[in-house]
Amino acid sequence: MNLDLDVLAIAGVLAQHMGQLHAYEHLIVYALAFGPFIVLGIVVWFVRRRDLAEEAAEAAAAEPDDSVSSTHPRAT
């Protein structure tokens, strides 16, 4: 238990020693913290969109073509 308190004390002293972060350092910290999740979300969005387009194309190819041809009209 004493070791945990020592680690916390050292972390507190180091944080105070380093001082306040500059604006660009805040930006770097936020980019490192949240950037991978944003990139993952974008990748998931693009892959999902591609998969939905492929499913729609497969469904359209599987449907029979009921359109009337101009050379062979349907008999009424």
Stockholm file with secondary structure:
# STOCKHOLM 1.0

chainA/1-76         MNLDLDVLAIAGVLAQHMGQLHAYEHLIVYALAFGPFIVLGIVVWFVRRRDLAEEAAEAAAAEPDDSVSSTHPRAT
#=GR chainA/1-76 SS CHHHHHHHHHHHHHHHHHCCCCHHHHHHHHHHHHHHHHHHHHHHHHHHHHHHHHHHHHHHHHSCCCCCCSSSCCCC
#=GC SS_cons        CHHHHHHHHHHHHHHHHHCCCCHHHHHHHHHHHHHHHHHHHHHHHHHHHHHHHHHHHHHHHHSCCCCCCSSSCCCC
//
